[in-house]
Amino acid sequence: MNKDLVIITGAGQGIGKNIALNIDENYDLFLISKTNNCKFVADLIKKKSKGSKRKINYKVINFEKKIDFKKILKKYKVLKYKNIHTILCAAIIEDNVNSYLDEINWVKLFRVNFLANINLINSIYDLKKKNKKLNKIIVFSGGGATNSFKEFPIYSVTKTAIVRMVENYSEIFFKKKLSIFAVAPGAVKTKMLQKVLKVTKVGTKSKMNDVIKFINFSLKINTSMFNGRLINIKDNINKISKNKNPNYLKLRRVE
C-alpha cells in the first residue's frame, strides 16, 4: 500500500487524543488506549473525515500488563503500509507525593511509561527491519526529563530514561533510515497537568494547538536532524539544523 500509517498510544485522552483528532487526513490511524476512549476518538475522527478513504483502527491495551505487540501488529496488517510512524503519548503519573516509597509504584510507572514503549518500538522495528523506507518514532518525554521533579520523582525518572533510550536507539538505528527523537511539549492543559497543579507549580506553558502543529510538521519533514535529541516544540528548527555539536539537546553532565 502506497500510504503511511500513524500509530498513536495514549489516544484516549490528553495530547494523544488531540493529535489523533487533528492529524493530517493523508495518514491512516491505529489508535491505542488503556480505555475504550480510543473507540470514542476513532468514531469522532470518522465522523469528522466522513467521505475520506482513510482507515482508522483502534485497540484497547493496558500498558500495565505484558503485551504481545507483534501479534497485535500482524493482526491489524500494519506491514502492508509503506511507512509506519509511531507517536508515543501514553503515560501515567504518581497518585500522590509519597508514592515513591512503595516499589510497586515504581514498577507500575516504569511498565507504562517506559517498558511498554520499548516493547512497541522493538516490535515495529523487528517487523519492518527489511524495509529501507524512513519511519519516525516520536516519544513524548516532557519536563520531568530536563529537571528534577521532587513531587513526582518516579514519573521524572521514567521520562529521563525515555530520553536516554532515544539517544541509544538513534545510534542503533543510524544505518536503518529510522528517525527517533523525544519531544518536550511544555505544560499543556490536560488532566495530568491539573493533577500536578494541585501539588506544585510548573514551568513554561504551551497550547495544545502548538503541539499538534509541531507533530504534523514533524511528520512531513526529514527529521534526521532531530535524531537522538530531546526537542522542545518551541525550539528554533533552523538553529537545530545548523548545530553540528553531537551532544546538542542531549543528556549530558555539565561541568
C-alpha positions, -999 to 999 in steps of 0.1 A, spaced: 0 0 0 14 34 -10 3 50 22 16 58 56 2 46 90 4 65 122 2 46 155 -7 68 185 -6 55 220 -25 73 248 -50 82 221 -80 82 245 -72 115 263 -49 144 266 -22 151 240 -26 117 223 -63 123 218 -58 158 204 -31 147 180 -54 119 167 -83 143 162 -62 168 143 -36 148 124 -33 152 86 -60 132 68 -34 116 45 -25 92 72 -43 61 82 -45 57 120 -41 30 146 -52 43 180 -42 27 213 -55 35 247 -60 17 280 -97 25 280 -124 23 254 -120 61 249 -99 52 218 -131 39 202 -148 71 210 -120 91 194 -119 68 164 -157 74 159 -152 112 162 -124 111 136 -145 90 112 -174 114 116 -151 144 111 -135 130 80 -166 115 65 -162 107 28 -124 103 30 -107 70 23 -86 69 54 -87 38 76 -89 41 114 -85 12 137 -83 11 175 -72 -13 202 -77 -12 239 -44 -21 256 -35 -19 292 2 -10 293 5 -22 329 4 -58 316 28 -77 294 18 -72 257 25 -92 226 27 -63 202 40 -84 173 8 -104 173 -13 -73 175 5 -55 147 2 -86 124 -35 -89 132 -41 -53 121 -19 -59 90 4 -29 96 31 -44 73 10 -35 42 19 2 48 47 20 30 58 36 63 48 33 99 52 64 121 47 60 159 37 87 183 41 75 219 20 96 242 8 71 268 20 79 303 8 80 339 19 99 370 21 90 407 -11 90 427 5 112 454 38 127 465 46 97 487 41 71 460 79 67 456 81 50 490 64 19 476 83 -2 450 51 -13 434 45 22 421 80 23 405 72 -10 387 38 3 376 51 36 362 82 20 345 60 -6 328 36 20 314 59 50 308 90 31 296 88 -7 290 56 -7 270 71 19 247 103 -2 243 82 -32 236 62 -14 208 93 1 193 111 -32 192 81 -50 177 77 -25 149 115 -25 142 116 -63 141 87 -64 117 99 -36 95 137 -41 96 139 -53 60 121 -21 49 145 7 40 119 34 40 121 61 66 99 56 96 96 80 125 93 73 162 82 103 183 83 98 220 68 124 245 91 129 275 84 163 290 99 185 317 102 156 340 133 146 320 150 180 319 147 190 356 143 172 389 107 168 399 106 161 436 68 160 438 66 132 412 101 115 412 90 82 396 74 100 366 105 121 363 129 91 363 108 72 337 108 102 314 146 107 318 150 70 309 130 77 277 154 104 266 184 82 271 167 54 253 161 77 224 198 86 223 209 50 223 183 38 198 192 67 174 227 52 172 214 16 168 190 27 140 216 51 124 220 29 93 184 19 91 170 52 80 147 52 110 143 86 128 137 86 166 135 116 189 119 128 221 96 157 225 91 181 254 57 197 248 57 221 277 30 222 303 -2 216 282 -37 217 296 -46 181 303 -60 160 332 -24 152 342 -15 188 344 -45 195 366 -33 168 390 2 183 390 -10 219 396 -28 207 428 6 199 443 32 223 426 38 249 400 50 242 365 73 259 341 66 272 306 31 265 295 21 256 259 -10 255 239 -24 222 226 -26 237 191 12 243 191 18 206 200 -4 195 171 13 218 147 47 205 157 37 169 152 21 175 118 52 194 108 75 167 120 56 140 100 61 160 68 98 169 70 131 150 72 136 147 109 172 132 108 184 165 124 162 156 155 177 121 158 186 111 194 176 146 207 151 160 231 132 186 211 110 213 227 81 222 204 92 259 207 129 252 197 142 270 166 143 245 138 169 264 118 192 265 148 189 228 153 196 220 117 228 242 117 242 229 150 270 203 144 276 196 181 268 158 186 259 165 222 234 193 214 200 188 230 211 155 247 215 144 283 250 153 294 269 162 326 276 199 328 309 208 344 
